[in-house]
Amino acid sequence: MNVQGKDEPTLRLTEPAAADLPKTGGKGANLAKLVDEGLPVPDGFCVTTTVYRTLVDDREIAARIDDLEDVAPTATDELREIASEIRERIRSKELSEGVERAIADELDPGRSYVVRSSATAEDRPTASFAGQHETILDVTGIEDVSEAVLECMASLFADRAVTYRGTNDVPHDEVAMAVVVQRLVDADASGVLFTADPTTGKRTTASVEAAPGLGEAVVSGTIATDNARVDRESGELVEYRVGDRTDGSASTETGRVLTDRQVTELVSYGETIERAFETPQDVEWSIADGQFWILQARPITTLFPIPSPSPDDDGLHVYYSFNHRQGMTEPMPPLVADYWRRVTATTTARIGYDLPTGPVSTTAGGIVYLDVTPLVRSDRLASRLFDSLAEFDREAIGPLEDVRERRGDDLAEISLLRGVSPIQSLSTASRLLPAVVRSLGAIVRGLVTRSYDRVPRRSREWADRAAARAIRDVREGETRRDRIRLLIDTYEELSLEGVEQAFKLWNVYFYRAALERLCPGADAEFEALQRGLRGNVTTAMMLELGDVTDVARDRPAVERALKDGRDLEAIREVDGGETFVDAFEDFLDGYGFRAPAEIEFSRPRYREDPAPLLDTVRASLETGDRGDHRNHVQRLEAEAREAIDSLERNAGRGRFGSIRRRLVRPFARRYRSYRSMRETPKYAFSQLLAETRRQVLAAGEQLEREGGLEDAEDVWLYDFDELLTALETPDRPLDVDLDARRAEYRRHQQLRAPRVIASDGEIPRGESPAESDADRLVGTPTAGGVAEGTARVVRDPSDATIESGEILVAPHTDPGWTPLFLNAAGLVTDVGGEMTHGSLVAREYGIPSVVVAGATETLETGRRVRVDGDSGVVELLDEE
């Protein structure tokens, strides 16, 4: 028998040391824990990582492993070449006599074994490495087992494993391989148990896949499986579907692989396993002569996390993504997500939306979610919610309706009034009522005066003034900690001012409704009225960047320097460079606080990284002429004037035509003027977010300087309370596992965040509004017109350019994407609606826009497409 020791080459699964992941790898440590829990695990042992480290303690192998660190995960040919060489060198090794003797001592003569790889980086909650390494079945005798051990250890450098590690930032020289050797179960049936539904994400449903024979056919997908679904709360078998196996093989006379009792027994094992690991599990199992055997357990890493903090009651809650509402679907690091969770929770509470059952705002997977349960449960409020979403995120309506229809009786009964105190209600009313009155007054005043034509300028002046005051308030904090604490309070105050500004947008709806009554059926004219709004801060930004481009276009040396990819300092040295750089710096003075995905303020602003703007200037220089950008807006303005003429003719027909006709022009001009201010509140918020970024980075630099952090950028891995605590004693690191936070954040980046999720983890889908096919993608029209061009898929605008006439295909857009619109002929986004930023800018700039779920995954750069913003269809054209 093995005597436990530090450098033992083998450890039985029954030994306590076998649960030590650095010695036995993820798979081995998990199996040892299952044995300790009393679960039926086939007898076996582990060949430890000590053996692996001895094998690779070779100068040539070590050198090649070091070489892998210098190769990008995308350089597949080079990775394969190096990885193949390392595998061959490991395979050519021989296990020492002592190791072979230790293995032989554990083997029974004539017994068949299964030999499984067990890497130290696999089967973890943040990275499963499922299917990346080798498993060898039906191995007998010391020679074959030794050969299989070497094969498994070599598979640490399988092509896909090497790429997976590189993608997940796992250093190749920090992982090691152990090998699990277990008695082979001569299975009557095998399969996989998921303790949470891997399809819907529902944590209260267990799913079982089962097929006759050994489990490899199930895992590889080469045999049709039965599927059983069990309600874990009641223990009820909800569904049993028999797989269509043409050979007729099955384990029971009914054609089923498992009986009801066996399914229930297996799920009970799953309950024990999930409790042991404290997370939903993917469990491989076999059954022989009526006895279940647990072969392997690993976390289900593909599940999207459940929103946290969880509600206080037992009812079902449903959440909607704040990120999707903002058109930003990528996960945020912990500090940014925590910031928005706090801001949204306190802001919604101050305007009267607060819940007695727990927080309104939660986080999951780096996304902020809002509890909309009381809105979805109420017929009246649900209707209003869906009407709002129709303008901003139509794709969310289906999943929310799905929850109402299927699980409406399970939704928690929440009264919004119980969550709001009388004092809170009075405070909210006293703050917002004057704003409502002023807005109604603005409508009346706008009817009888020409003050409406000053609205865009006054709105921008408010934004600059309010943002400057908010930034000043933050900077007046006496200490760094005070300034960090003030960030959230200051944003709340600014957001309430923003709400007051938003009330002025009632003018837009008033004048639109009035015009529709005066001129029914004039959709094309209304589309034209939304274009060429040079008073809009986003349109102004595009125009001013176009002016900067013209400065370069007028100076050949500057144009050549830009096309050669030179930076600002190098451009300054060429003829005319000083003038261009000054113009560019003036632009940054006005808009340097903006950035792609602005609410994710851990990302650099344009002032810090102007490269995307310079790339846009370069792309614009390739085509077009001087002044094209302003001529384009002037054409749109002319079309708007023509639309007003058409509306007047329309209104002039019929009864009271002369009176109706006189109202059209003043109403249309007011409509355009007030519509120009729609982006202004976000313009103000973006300035404060840039200051928020500066303050957080300064705090991180202080912590790095005084010893509290090794790297200032790690400050983004804290939440706000932790950052405030760290600043109390900046010379002492907090007891926070930053490596685990970093790994979790990377995992979040690999998940697709849902728009809607329930408190039990279910991701409702809803019905697709229309069917796409091989020749077209059907989505939601958000800006009219038709354009053909080559698709350019852009996921990160910080390192992308759009050439003139290309179709921009993006996951979403916000003001930081605006420079790309200068050259785009059309827009296709994964998320959004008629009133989201990208759609607004597309309409104002006169290019068609369509929202198609999954467009960035379906379309490829270089594919020629036709974007029909009238019907909501993206046609895939023949390449010729």
GIHU-V679262 format. One record per run of one state. SS is the DSSP state (H for helix, E for strand, - for the rest). FROM is the first residue (numbers start at 1). TO is the last residue. Records with the same first field share a line. If there is no record, write none. Layout:
BEGIN
SS=FROM-TO, FROM-TO
END
This chain:
BEGIN
-=1-9, 13-15, 20-20, 37-43, 48-48, 56-58, 70-75, 92-96, 107-112, 120-123, 125-126, 128-134, 140-140, 158-158, 168-171, 175-176, 184-188, 195-204, 213-215, 221-225, 232-236, 242-259, 278-280, 289-290, 300-307, 309-315, 317-317, 326-333, 351-360, 365-366, 372-372, 378-378, 393-394, 412-415, 420-421, 449-450, 476-479, 504-505, 519-522, 530-536, 554-555, 564-567, 573-576, 592-610, 623-627, 653-656, 676-679, 707-711, 718-719, 729-737, 751-755, 759-772, 774-775, 779-779, 784-785, 795-796, 800-806, 811-814, 822-825, 830-836, 846-847, 852-854, 859-863, 869-872, 877-880
E=10-12, 44-47, 113-119, 124-124, 127-127, 135-139, 177-183, 189-194, 205-212, 226-231, 237-241, 281-288, 291-299, 308-308, 316-316, 318-321, 361-364, 367-371, 411-411, 756-758, 773-773, 776-778, 780-783, 786-794, 807-810, 826-829, 848-851, 864-868, 873-876
H=16-19, 21-36, 49-55, 59-69, 76-91, 97-106, 141-157, 159-167, 172-174, 216-220, 260-277, 322-325, 334-350, 373-377, 379-392, 395-410, 416-419, 422-448, 451-475, 480-503, 506-518, 523-529, 537-553, 556-563, 568-572, 577-591, 611-622, 628-652, 657-675, 680-706, 712-717, 720-728, 738-750, 797-799, 815-821, 837-845, 855-858
END
